[in-house]
Amino acid sequence: MLHPSGLWREIGEKLLADLVVNEGTGWLQRQEAASRLLEHPAAGPHLIEACVDLVEDPHRPAVIEPLSLLDVTADPVANAYVLKQLESPDSDRHHQGALLAAVRKIENGHFRGDQWERLSLLLGQTGASGEAARLLGRPPARTPGKRKRPSPPRDDGSPPRRPPGWGAPASPTRPGRCRP
């Protein structure tokens, strides 16, 4: 346990501030550190809060990185925020960050219960096209009609089955996230 109690939050804010201005190896190291802290039982909630606050700060341009970072945690608060940005994004960048996070969250079975139902309805009601279709790993919607809903997460912890046309599963090395 860290004392004072706000130390996790300060560490998270400093790490995110450094992450968004670094490139190459410096960026990769901070990205990995933030991912690990998001998975830490004590630090995770504080870093989630710091990510959300950074994304919602209109005076700071960083949106995609802190929002897409939420892909590593199954925390219901992070899931709810990603869903909020999918359902009613604040901007195109908010939508892109939420899509990046959602793709990984779907593959890792992070959405459960009501959140899974909301996501399934959202994907079933919208015809993804362009960048959204590419990020979701499926061809763009061509004709209106009823879309198959994604399968719910499996009870054995394995990722959900993908509906036809959703593309190949991602590799465990998180492609596209660690570009030098």
BANUBA-612271 format. One record per residue: residue in one letter; residue number from 0; x, y, z of N, C-alpha, C, O in turn. Coordinates in steps of 0.2 Angstrom, whole numbers, plus 5000, padded with zeros to 4 digits. Atoms other than C-alpha are relative to their C-alpha. Layout:
BEGIN
+------+------+--------+---------+------+---------+----------+-------+--------+---------+------+--------+---------+------+
: resn : resi : n_east : n_north : n_up : ca_east : ca_north : ca_up : c_east : c_north : c_up : o_east : o_north : o_up :
+------+------+--------+---------+------+---------+----------+-------+--------+---------+------+--------+---------+------+
:    a :  NUM :      X :       Y :    Z :       X :        Y :     Z :      X :       Y :    Z :      X :       Y :    Z :
...
+------+------+--------+---------+------+---------+----------+-------+--------+---------+------+--------+---------+------+
//
This chain:
BEGIN
+------+------+--------+---------+------+---------+----------+-------+--------+---------+------+--------+---------+------+
: resn : resi : n_east : n_north : n_up : ca_east : ca_north : ca_up : c_east : c_north : c_up : o_east : o_north : o_up :
+------+------+--------+---------+------+---------+----------+-------+--------+---------+------+--------+---------+------+
:    m :    0 :   5004 :    4994 : 5000 :    5000 :     5000 :  5000 :   5004 :    5006 : 5000 :   5009 :    5007 : 5004 :
:    l :    1 :   4997 :    4994 : 5001 :    5006 :     5017 :  4995 :   4997 :    5005 : 5005 :   4991 :    5006 : 5005 :
:    h :    2 :   5002 :    4994 : 4996 :    5005 :     5032 :  5007 :   5004 :    5006 : 4997 :   5010 :    5006 : 4996 :
:    p :    3 :   5007 :    4998 : 4999 :    4999 :     5046 :  5005 :   4995 :    4996 : 4995 :   4998 :    4994 : 4989 :
:    s :    4 :   5005 :    5004 : 5004 :    4983 :     5038 :  4997 :   5000 :    5003 : 4993 :   4998 :    4999 : 4988 :
:    g :    5 :   5000 :    4998 : 5007 :    4984 :     5049 :  4981 :   5006 :    4999 : 4996 :   5006 :    5001 : 4990 :
:    l :    6 :   4994 :    5001 : 5004 :    5001 :     5043 :  4976 :   4999 :    4996 : 4994 :   5002 :    4998 : 4989 :
:    w :    7 :   5002 :    5004 : 5006 :    4994 :     5030 :  4964 :   4998 :    5005 : 4994 :   5000 :    5004 : 4988 :
:    r :    8 :   5002 :    4995 : 5005 :    4985 :     5044 :  4955 :   5005 :    5005 : 4997 :   5006 :    5006 : 4991 :
:    e :    9 :   4995 :    4996 : 5003 :    5000 :     5055 :  4954 :   5005 :    4997 : 4996 :   5007 :    4999 : 4991 :
:    i :   10 :   4995 :    5004 : 5005 :    5011 :     5041 :  4947 :   4996 :    4999 : 4993 :   5000 :    5000 : 4988 :
:    g :   11 :   5004 :    5001 : 5006 :    4997 :     5038 :  4934 :   5000 :    5006 : 4996 :   5001 :    5005 : 4990 :
:    e :   12 :   5000 :    4994 : 5004 :    4996 :     5056 :  4929 :   5006 :    5001 : 4997 :   5007 :    5003 : 4991 :
:    k :   13 :   4993 :    4998 : 5003 :    5015 :     5058 :  4927 :   5001 :    4995 : 4995 :   5004 :    4997 : 4990 :
:    l :   14 :   4999 :    5005 : 5006 :    5016 :     5042 :  4917 :   4996 :    5001 : 4994 :   4999 :    5001 : 4989 :
:    l :   15 :   5004 :    4998 : 5006 :    5002 :     5047 :  4905 :   5003 :    5006 : 4997 :   5003 :    5007 : 4991 :
:    a :   16 :   4998 :    4994 : 5003 :    5009 :     5064 :  4903 :   5007 :    4999 : 4996 :   5008 :    5001 : 4991 :
:    d :   17 :   4994 :    5002 : 5003 :    5026 :     5056 :  4899 :   4999 :    4996 : 4993 :   5002 :    4997 : 4988 :
:    l :   18 :   5002 :    5005 : 5006 :    5018 :     5043 :  4887 :   4998 :    5004 : 4994 :   5000 :    5002 : 4989 :
:    v :   19 :   5003 :    4996 : 5006 :    5009 :     5056 :  4876 :   5005 :    5004 : 4997 :   5004 :    5006 : 4991 :
:    v :   20 :   4995 :    4995 : 5004 :    5025 :     5066 :  4872 :   5006 :    4996 : 4998 :   5011 :    4998 : 4995 :
:    n :   21 :   4995 :    5004 : 5002 :    5037 :     5051 :  4870 :   4999 :    4997 : 4993 :   4994 :    4996 : 4991 :
:    e :   22 :   5000 :    5004 : 5006 :    5042 :     5041 :  4854 :   5004 :    4994 : 5001 :   5008 :    4994 : 5006 :
:    g :   23 :   4996 :    5006 : 5001 :    5050 :     5025 :  4850 :   5001 :    4996 : 5007 :   4995 :    4994 : 5010 :
:    t :   24 :   4999 :    5004 : 4994 :    5058 :     5016 :  4865 :   4997 :    5003 : 5006 :   4994 :    4999 : 5011 :
:    g :   25 :   5002 :    4996 : 4994 :    5053 :     5029 :  4878 :   4992 :    4999 : 5000 :   4989 :    4998 : 5005 :
:    w :   26 :   5007 :    5001 : 5000 :    5035 :     5027 :  4872 :   4998 :    4993 : 5002 :   4993 :    4992 : 5006 :
:    l :   27 :   5001 :    5007 : 4999 :    5035 :     5009 :  4872 :   5001 :    4998 : 5008 :   4997 :    4994 : 5010 :
:    q :   28 :   4999 :    5001 : 4993 :    5042 :     5008 :  4890 :   4994 :    5003 : 5004 :   4992 :    4999 : 5009 :
:    r :   29 :   5005 :    4997 : 4997 :    5029 :     5020 :  4896 :   4993 :    4996 : 4999 :   4989 :    4996 : 5003 :
:    q :   30 :   5006 :    5003 : 5002 :    5015 :     5011 :  4887 :   5000 :    4993 : 5004 :   4994 :    4991 : 5007 :
:    e :   31 :   5000 :    5006 : 4996 :    5020 :     4994 :  4895 :   4999 :    5001 : 5007 :   4996 :    4998 : 5011 :
:    a :   32 :   5001 :    4999 : 4993 :    5022 :     5002 :  4912 :   4992 :    5002 : 5002 :   4990 :    5000 : 5007 :
:    a :   33 :   5007 :    4998 : 4998 :    5004 :     5010 :  4911 :   4996 :    4993 : 4999 :   4991 :    4993 : 5003 :
:    s :   34 :   5004 :    5006 : 5000 :    4997 :     4993 :  4905 :   5001 :    4996 : 5006 :   4996 :    4993 : 5008 :
:    r :   35 :   4999 :    5004 : 4994 :    5005 :     4984 :  4920 :   4996 :    5003 : 5006 :   4993 :    5000 : 5010 :
:    l :   36 :   5004 :    4997 : 4994 :    4998 :     4997 :  4932 :   4993 :    5000 : 4999 :   4989 :    4999 : 5004 :
:    l :   37 :   5007 :    5001 : 5001 :    4981 :     4996 :  4924 :   4998 :    4993 : 5003 :   4992 :    4992 : 5005 :
:    e :   38 :   5002 :    5007 : 4998 :    4981 :     4977 :  4929 :   5002 :    4999 : 5007 :   5000 :    4994 : 5010 :
:    h :   39 :   4998 :    5000 : 4993 :    4988 :     4981 :  4947 :   4993 :    5001 : 5004 :   4990 :    5006 : 5002 :
:    p :   40 :   5006 :    5000 : 4996 :    4974 :     4978 :  4960 :   4999 :    5007 : 5003 :   4993 :    5010 : 5004 :
:    a :   41 :   5000 :    4994 : 4997 :    4978 :     4994 :  4969 :   5001 :    5006 : 4996 :   4997 :    5011 : 4997 :
:    a :   42 :   4999 :    4995 : 5005 :    4984 :     5005 :  4955 :   4995 :    5001 : 4995 :   4994 :    5007 : 4993 :
:    g :   43 :   5004 :    5001 : 5006 :    4972 :     5000 :  4942 :   4994 :    5006 : 5000 :   4994 :    5010 : 4995 :
:    p :   44 :   5005 :    4995 : 4999 :    4957 :     5011 :  4948 :   5002 :    5007 : 4999 :   4999 :    5011 : 4996 :
:    h :   45 :   4997 :    4993 : 5000 :    4968 :     5026 :  4950 :   5002 :    5002 : 4993 :   5001 :    5008 : 4990 :
:    l :   46 :   4998 :    4999 : 5007 :    4975 :     5024 :  4932 :   4995 :    5001 : 4996 :   4995 :    5005 : 4991 :
:    i :   47 :   5006 :    4999 : 5004 :    4958 :     5022 :  4925 :   4997 :    5007 : 5000 :   4996 :    5010 : 4995 :
:    e :   48 :   5003 :    4993 : 4998 :    4952 :     5038 :  4933 :   5005 :    5005 : 4996 :   5002 :    5010 : 4993 :
:    a :   49 :   4995 :    4995 : 5003 :    4968 :     5047 :  4926 :   4999 :    5000 : 4993 :   4999 :    5005 : 4989 :
:    c :   50 :   5001 :    5001 : 5008 :    4965 :     5040 :  4908 :   4994 :    5004 : 4998 :   4994 :    5007 : 4994 :
:    v :   51 :   5006 :    4996 : 5002 :    4947 :     5046 :  4908 :   5001 :    5007 : 5001 :   4998 :    5011 : 4997 :
:    d :   52 :   5000 :    4992 : 4999 :    4951 :     5063 :  4915 :   5005 :    5003 : 4995 :   5003 :    5008 : 4992 :
:    l :   53 :   4996 :    4998 : 5006 :    4965 :     5065 :  4902 :   4996 :    5000 : 4994 :   4996 :    5005 : 4990 :
:    v :   54 :   5004 :    5000 : 5006 :    4953 :     5060 :  4888 :   4995 :    5005 : 5000 :   4993 :    5008 : 4995 :
:    e :   55 :   5005 :    4995 : 5000 :    4940 :     5072 :  4894 :   5002 :    5007 : 5001 :   4998 :    5012 : 5001 :
:    d :   56 :   4997 :    4993 : 4999 :    4951 :     5087 :  4897 :   5000 :    5003 : 4993 :   5004 :    5001 : 4989 :
:    p :   57 :   5000 :    4996 : 5007 :    4947 :     5099 :  4882 :   5006 :    5003 : 4999 :   5007 :    5005 : 4993 :
:    h :   58 :   4994 :    4996 : 5002 :    4964 :     5108 :  4884 :   5006 :    4995 : 4999 :   5011 :    4998 : 4998 :
:    r :   59 :   4995 :    5005 : 5002 :    4974 :     5092 :  4881 :   4998 :    4996 : 4994 :   4993 :    4993 : 4994 :
:    p :   60 :   5002 :    5004 : 5006 :    4975 :     5084 :  4864 :   5000 :    4993 : 5000 :   4997 :    4989 : 4996 :
:    a :   61 :   4999 :    5007 : 4999 :    4979 :     5067 :  4870 :   4993 :    4996 : 5001 :   4990 :    4998 : 5006 :
:    v :   62 :   5007 :    5003 : 4999 :    4963 :     5056 :  4867 :   5001 :    4992 : 4999 :   4999 :    4988 : 5003 :
:    i :   63 :   5000 :    5007 : 5002 :    4967 :     5040 :  4858 :   5004 :    4996 : 5004 :   5002 :    4990 : 5006 :
:    e :   64 :   4995 :    5004 : 4996 :    4982 :     5034 :  4868 :   4997 :    4998 : 5007 :   4996 :    4992 : 5009 :
:    p :   65 :   5003 :    5002 : 4994 :    4974 :     5035 :  4885 :   4993 :    4996 : 5000 :   4992 :    4992 : 5004 :
:    l :   66 :   5006 :    5003 : 5001 :    4957 :     5029 :  4879 :   5001 :    4993 : 4998 :   4998 :    4988 : 5001 :
:    s :   67 :   4999 :    5007 : 5002 :    4964 :     5014 :  4870 :   5004 :    4996 : 5005 :   5004 :    4990 : 5005 :
:    l :   68 :   4997 :    5003 : 4995 :    4975 :     5010 :  4885 :   4995 :    4996 : 5004 :   4997 :    4991 : 5008 :
:    l :   69 :   5005 :    5004 : 4996 :    4959 :     5004 :  4894 :   4999 :    4993 : 4997 :   4995 :    4990 : 5001 :
:    d :   70 :   5002 :    5006 : 5003 :    4959 :     4989 :  4883 :   5003 :    4994 : 5004 :   5001 :    4988 : 5004 :
:    v :   71 :   4997 :    5006 : 4996 :    4970 :     4979 :  4896 :   4997 :    4998 : 5006 :   4998 :    4993 : 5009 :
:    t :   72 :   5004 :    5001 : 4994 :    4958 :     4980 :  4910 :   4993 :    4998 : 4999 :   4990 :    5001 : 4995 :
:    a :   73 :   5007 :    5002 : 5000 :    4942 :     4971 :  4913 :   4995 :    5004 : 5005 :   4990 :    5002 : 5006 :
:    d :   74 :   5003 :    4996 : 4995 :    4937 :     4984 :  4926 :   4993 :    5003 : 4997 :   4993 :    5005 : 4992 :
:    p :   75 :   5007 :    4998 : 5003 :    4918 :     4988 :  4924 :   5000 :    5008 : 4999 :   4996 :    5010 : 4994 :
:    v :   76 :   5000 :    4993 : 5002 :    4922 :     5007 :  4925 :   5003 :    5001 : 4994 :   5001 :    5006 : 4990 :
:    a :   77 :   4997 :    4999 : 5006 :    4934 :     5006 :  4911 :   4996 :    4997 : 4994 :   4995 :    5001 : 4989 :
:    n :   78 :   5004 :    5003 : 5005 :    4922 :     4995 :  4901 :   4994 :    5005 : 4999 :   4992 :    5006 : 4993 :
:    a :   79 :   5005 :    4995 : 5001 :    4908 :     5008 :  4904 :   5002 :    5006 : 4996 :   4998 :    5008 : 4992 :
:    y :   80 :   4998 :    4994 : 5004 :    4918 :     5022 :  4898 :   5001 :    4999 : 4993 :   5000 :    5003 : 4988 :
:    v :   81 :   4999 :    5002 : 5007 :    4923 :     5013 :  4882 :   4993 :    5000 : 4997 :   4993 :    5002 : 4991 :
:    l :   82 :   5007 :    5000 : 5003 :    4905 :     5009 :  4879 :   4997 :    5007 : 4999 :   4994 :    5008 : 4994 :
:    k :   83 :   5003 :    4993 : 5001 :    4900 :     5027 :  4882 :   5003 :    5003 : 4994 :   4999 :    5007 : 4990 :
:    q :   84 :   4997 :    4997 : 5006 :    4912 :     5033 :  4869 :   4998 :    4996 : 4993 :   4999 :    4999 : 4988 :
:    l :   85 :   5002 :    5003 : 5006 :    4906 :     5020 :  4857 :   4993 :    5002 : 4998 :   4991 :    5003 : 4992 :
:    e :   86 :   5007 :    4998 : 5001 :    4888 :     5024 :  4859 :   4999 :    5007 : 4998 :   4995 :    5009 : 4994 :
:    s :   87 :   5001 :    4993 : 5002 :    4890 :     5043 :  4859 :   5007 :    5003 : 5001 :   5008 :    5006 : 5006 :
:    p :   88 :   4993 :    4997 : 5000 :    4908 :     5048 :  4855 :   5000 :    5008 : 5000 :   4996 :    5011 : 4997 :
:    d :   89 :   4999 :    4993 : 4999 :    4914 :     5065 :  4860 :   5003 :    5003 : 4993 :   5002 :    5009 : 4992 :
:    s :   90 :   4996 :    4998 : 5007 :    4924 :     5066 :  4843 :   5002 :    4994 : 4996 :   5001 :    4988 : 4999 :
:    d :   91 :   4997 :    5006 : 5004 :    4931 :     5055 :  4829 :   5005 :    4997 : 5004 :   5006 :    4991 : 5004 :
:    r :   92 :   4995 :    5003 : 4996 :    4946 :     5053 :  4840 :   4998 :    4996 : 5006 :   5001 :    4991 : 5007 :
:    h :   93 :   5003 :    5004 : 4994 :    4936 :     5047 :  4855 :   4997 :    4994 : 4997 :   4998 :    4988 : 5000 :
:    h :   94 :   5003 :    5006 : 5003 :    4927 :     5035 :  4843 :   5006 :    4995 : 4998 :   5005 :    4989 : 5000 :
:    q :   95 :   4994 :    5005 : 5002 :    4944 :     5028 :  4836 :   5003 :    4997 : 5006 :   5004 :    4991 : 5006 :
:    g :   96 :   4997 :    5003 : 4994 :    4951 :     5026 :  4854 :   4996 :    4995 : 5003 :   4998 :    4990 : 5005 :
:    a :   97 :   5005 :    5005 : 4997 :    4935 :     5017 :  4860 :   5000 :    4994 : 4996 :   5000 :    4988 : 4998 :
:    l :   98 :   4999 :    5006 : 5004 :    4936 :     5006 :  4845 :   5006 :    4996 : 5001 :   5005 :    4989 : 5001 :
:    l :   99 :   4994 :    5004 : 4998 :    4954 :     5001 :  4848 :   4999 :    4996 : 5006 :   5001 :    4990 : 5006 :
:    a :  100 :   5001 :    5004 : 4993 :    4950 :     4997 :  4866 :   4995 :    4995 : 4999 :   4996 :    4989 : 5002 :
:    a :  101 :   5005 :    5005 : 5000 :    4934 :     4988 :  4862 :   5002 :    4994 : 4996 :   5000 :    4988 : 4998 :
:    v :  102 :   4998 :    5006 : 5004 :    4942 :     4976 :  4849 :   5004 :    4996 : 5005 :   5002 :    4990 : 5005 :
:    r :  103 :   4996 :    5004 : 4995 :    4954 :     4970 :  4862 :   4996 :    4998 : 5006 :   4997 :    4992 : 5008 :
:    k :  104 :   5005 :    5002 : 4994 :    4941 :     4970 :  4876 :   4996 :    4994 : 4998 :   4994 :    4989 : 5002 :
:    i :  105 :   5004 :    5005 : 5002 :    4930 :     4959 :  4865 :   5004 :    4993 : 5000 :   5002 :    4988 : 5002 :
:    e :  106 :   4996 :    5006 : 5001 :    4944 :     4947 :  4861 :   5002 :    4997 : 5007 :   5003 :    4991 : 5008 :
:    n :  107 :   4998 :    5002 : 4993 :    4949 :     4946 :  4880 :   4994 :    4998 : 5004 :   4994 :    4996 : 5010 :
:    g :  108 :   5006 :    5001 : 4997 :    4931 :     4944 :  4885 :   4998 :    5004 : 5006 :   4996 :    5002 : 5012 :
:    h :  109 :   5001 :    4996 : 4995 :    4930 :     4959 :  4896 :   4993 :    5002 : 5002 :   4991 :    5004 : 5007 :
:    f :  110 :   5007 :    4998 : 4999 :    4912 :     4964 :  4893 :   4996 :    4994 : 5002 :   4997 :    4988 : 5000 :
:    r :  111 :   5004 :    5005 : 4997 :    4900 :     4954 :  4904 :   4993 :    5003 : 5001 :   4992 :    5009 : 5001 :
:    g :  112 :   5007 :    4998 : 4998 :    4881 :     4954 :  4907 :   4997 :    5006 : 4996 :   4997 :    5006 : 4990 :
:    d :  113 :   5003 :    4994 : 5004 :    4873 :     4971 :  4903 :   5005 :    5003 : 4996 :   5002 :    5006 : 4990 :
:    q :  114 :   4995 :    4997 : 5004 :    4889 :     4978 :  4896 :   5000 :    4996 : 4993 :   5001 :    4999 : 4988 :
:    w :  115 :   4999 :    5004 : 5006 :    4890 :     4963 :  4884 :   4993 :    5001 : 4995 :   4994 :    5002 : 4989 :
:    e :  116 :   5007 :    4999 : 5004 :    4871 :     4966 :  4879 :   5000 :    5007 : 4997 :   4998 :    5007 : 4991 :
:    r :  117 :   5000 :    4994 : 5003 :    4874 :     4984 :  4876 :   5004 :    5000 : 4994 :   5003 :    5003 : 4989 :
:    l :  118 :   4995 :    5000 : 5006 :    4889 :     4981 :  4865 :   4997 :    4996 : 4994 :   4998 :    4998 : 4988 :
:    s :  119 :   5003 :    5004 : 5006 :    4880 :     4967 :  4855 :   4994 :    5004 : 4997 :   4994 :    5004 : 4990 :
:    l :  120 :   5005 :    4996 : 5003 :    4865 :     4979 :  4852 :   5003 :    5005 : 4996 :   5001 :    5007 : 4990 :
:    l :  121 :   4996 :    4995 : 5004 :    4877 :     4993 :  4847 :   5003 :    4998 : 4993 :   5002 :    5001 : 4988 :
:    l :  122 :   4997 :    5003 : 5006 :    4886 :     4982 :  4835 :   4995 :    4998 : 4995 :   4996 :    4998 : 4989 :
:    g :  123 :   5005 :    5002 : 5004 :    4870 :     4975 :  4828 :   4996 :    5005 : 4997 :   4993 :    5004 : 4992 :
:    q :  124 :   5004 :    4994 : 5003 :    4862 :     4992 :  4825 :   5003 :    5004 : 4996 :   5000 :    5008 : 4992 :
:    t :  125 :   4996 :    4995 : 5004 :    4876 :     5001 :  4817 :   5003 :    4996 : 4994 :   5006 :    4991 : 4995 :
:    g :  126 :   4996 :    5002 : 5005 :    4883 :     4997 :  4800 :   5007 :    5003 : 5000 :   5008 :    5008 : 4997 :
:    a :  127 :   4994 :    4997 : 4999 :    4901 :     4999 :  4803 :   5003 :    5001 : 4993 :   5002 :    4996 : 4988 :
:    s :  128 :   4997 :    4998 : 5006 :    4910 :     5007 :  4788 :   5007 :    5003 : 5001 :   5008 :    5006 : 5006 :
:    g :  129 :   4994 :    4996 : 5000 :    4927 :     5014 :  4784 :   5005 :    4997 : 5005 :   5006 :    4991 : 5006 :
:    e :  130 :   4996 :    5001 : 4994 :    4939 :     5015 :  4799 :   4997 :    4995 : 5005 :   5001 :    4991 : 5007 :
:    a :  131 :   5003 :    5004 : 4995 :    4927 :     5007 :  4811 :   4999 :    4993 : 4997 :   5001 :    4988 : 5001 :
:    a :  132 :   5001 :    5007 : 5002 :    4924 :     4992 :  4800 :   5007 :    4997 : 5000 :   5008 :    4991 : 5001 :
:    r :  133 :   4993 :    5003 : 5000 :    4943 :     4990 :  4798 :   5002 :    4998 : 5007 :   5005 :    4993 : 5008 :
:    l :  134 :   4998 :    5001 : 4993 :    4946 :     4991 :  4817 :   4996 :    4994 : 5002 :   4999 :    4990 : 5007 :
:    l :  135 :   5004 :    5005 : 4997 :    4932 :     4979 :  4820 :   5002 :    4993 : 4996 :   4999 :    4988 : 4998 :
:    g :  136 :   4998 :    5006 : 5004 :    4940 :     4967 :  4807 :   4995 :    4996 : 4996 :   4995 :    4990 : 4995 :
:    r :  137 :   5005 :    5002 : 5004 :    4925 :     4965 :  4796 :   4999 :    5004 : 4994 :   5001 :    5010 : 4994 :
:    p :  138 :   5001 :    4996 : 5006 :    4920 :     4970 :  4779 :   4995 :    5006 : 5001 :   4990 :    5005 : 5006 :
:    p :  139 :   5005 :    4995 : 4999 :    4910 :     4987 :  4778 :   4993 :    4997 : 4999 :   4992 :    4993 : 4994 :
:    a :  140 :   5007 :    5002 : 5001 :    4891 :     4985 :  4779 :   4998 :    5003 : 4993 :   5000 :    5009 : 4992 :
:    r :  141 :   5002 :    4998 : 5006 :    4884 :     4986 :  4762 :   4992 :    5001 : 4999 :   4990 :    5005 : 4996 :
:    t :  142 :   5008 :    5000 : 5001 :    4865 :     4983 :  4764 :   4998 :    5001 : 5007 :   5000 :    4997 : 5012 :
:    p :  143 :   5003 :    5000 : 4993 :    4854 :     4988 :  4779 :   4997 :    4993 : 5001 :   4995 :    4989 : 4996 :
:    g :  144 :   5004 :    5006 : 4998 :    4847 :     4973 :  4788 :   5003 :    4998 : 5007 :   5007 :    5001 : 5010 :
:    k :  145 :   4998 :    5002 : 4993 :    4849 :     4963 :  4804 :   5007 :    4996 : 4999 :   5008 :    4992 : 4995 :
:    r :  146 :   4993 :    5002 : 4999 :    4867 :     4959 :  4809 :   5000 :    4995 : 5005 :   4996 :    4995 : 5010 :
:    k :  147 :   4999 :    5004 : 4994 :    4872 :     4944 :  4819 :   5003 :    5003 : 5006 :   5008 :    5007 : 5005 :
:    r :  148 :   4997 :    4998 : 4994 :    4876 :     4948 :  4837 :   5006 :    4996 : 5001 :   5006 :    4990 : 5000 :
:    p :  149 :   4994 :    5004 : 4998 :    4893 :     4943 :  4843 :   4998 :    4995 : 5006 :   4993 :    4997 : 5010 :
:    s :  150 :   5001 :    5005 : 4995 :    4893 :     4928 :  4854 :   5002 :    5002 : 5007 :   5008 :    5006 : 5007 :
:    p :  151 :   4998 :    4998 : 4993 :    4894 :     4931 :  4873 :   5007 :    4997 : 5002 :   5008 :    4991 : 4999 :
:    p :  152 :   4994 :    5003 : 4998 :    4910 :     4927 :  4882 :   4999 :    4993 : 5002 :   4994 :    4992 : 5005 :
:    r :  153 :   5001 :    5007 : 4997 :    4913 :     4909 :  4886 :   5001 :    4999 : 5007 :   5005 :    5003 : 5010 :
:    d :  154 :   4999 :    5001 : 4992 :    4912 :     4903 :  4904 :   5007 :    4997 : 5001 :   5009 :    4998 : 5007 :
:    d :  155 :   4993 :    5003 : 4999 :    4929 :     4894 :  4902 :   5005 :    5005 : 5000 :   5011 :    5003 : 5000 :
:    g :  156 :   4995 :    4994 : 5000 :    4938 :     4911 :  4900 :   5003 :    5001 : 4993 :   5007 :    5006 : 4992 :
:    s :  157 :   4997 :    4999 : 5007 :    4942 :     4909 :  4882 :   4996 :    5005 : 4996 :   4990 :    5007 : 4998 :
:    p :  158 :   5003 :    4994 : 5003 :    4938 :     4923 :  4870 :   4993 :    4998 : 4997 :   4992 :    4992 : 4995 :
:    p :  159 :   5006 :    5002 : 5004 :    4921 :     4924 :  4862 :   5001 :    4998 : 4993 :   5006 :    4999 : 4990 :
:    r :  160 :   5000 :    5002 : 5007 :    4917 :     4916 :  4846 :   4998 :    5006 : 4996 :   4994 :    5010 : 4998 :
:    r :  161 :   5001 :    4994 : 5004 :    4918 :     4928 :  4832 :   4994 :    4998 : 4994 :   4994 :    4993 : 4992 :
:    p :  162 :   5005 :    5001 : 5005 :    4903 :     4930 :  4820 :   5003 :    5000 : 4993 :   5009 :    5002 : 4992 :
:    p :  163 :   4997 :    5001 : 5006 :    4906 :     4926 :  4802 :   5002 :    5007 : 4997 :   4999 :    5012 : 4998 :
:    g :  164 :   4997 :    4993 : 5003 :    4917 :     4940 :  4793 :   5003 :    5004 : 5004 :   5005 :    5010 : 5002 :
:    w :  165 :   4997 :    4995 : 4996 :    4925 :     4947 :  4808 :   5008 :    4999 : 5000 :   5011 :    5003 : 5003 :
:    g :  166 :   4992 :    5000 : 5001 :    4943 :     4942 :  4802 :   5003 :    4996 : 5005 :   5000 :    4992 : 5009 :
:    a :  167 :   4996 :    5005 : 4996 :    4957 :     4932 :  4810 :   5001 :    5003 : 5007 :   5001 :    5009 : 5008 :
:    p :  168 :   4998 :    4998 : 4993 :    4960 :     4933 :  4829 :   5007 :    5004 : 5000 :   5011 :    5002 : 4996 :
:    a :  169 :   4993 :    4996 : 5000 :    4974 :     4945 :  4834 :   5005 :    4996 : 5004 :   5003 :    4991 : 5007 :
:    s :  170 :   4994 :    5004 : 4997 :    4991 :     4938 :  4839 :   5000 :    5002 : 5007 :   4999 :    5008 : 5009 :
:    p :  171 :   4999 :    4998 : 4993 :    4995 :     4938 :  4858 :   5005 :    5005 : 5001 :   5006 :    5008 : 5006 :
:    t :  172 :   4995 :    4994 : 5000 :    5009 :     4951 :  4854 :   4997 :    5007 : 4999 :   5001 :    5011 : 4999 :
:    r :  173 :   5004 :    4993 : 5001 :    4996 :     4965 :  4852 :   5003 :    5004 : 4994 :   5006 :    5009 : 4995 :
:    p :  174 :   4997 :    4996 : 5006 :    5000 :     4970 :  4834 :   4997 :    5007 : 5000 :   4991 :    5008 : 5002 :
:    g :  175 :   5002 :    4993 : 5001 :    4999 :     4988 :  4830 :   5000 :    5005 : 5006 :   5000 :    5011 : 5005 :
:    r :  176 :   5000 :    4996 : 4994 :    5001 :     4994 :  4848 :   5007 :    5002 : 5001 :   5008 :    5007 : 5005 :
:    c :  177 :   4993 :    4998 : 4998 :    5020 :     4994 :  4849 :   5004 :    5001 : 4994 :   5009 :    4998 : 4992 :
:    r :  178 :   4997 :    4998 : 5006 :    5026 :     5003 :  4834 :   5006 :    5004 : 5002 :   5006 :    5009 : 5006 :
:    p :  179 :   4994 :    4995 : 4999 :    5044 :     5010 :  4835 :   5000 :    5006 : 4997 :   5005 :    5010 : 4998 :
+------+------+--------+---------+------+---------+----------+-------+--------+---------+------+--------+---------+------+
//
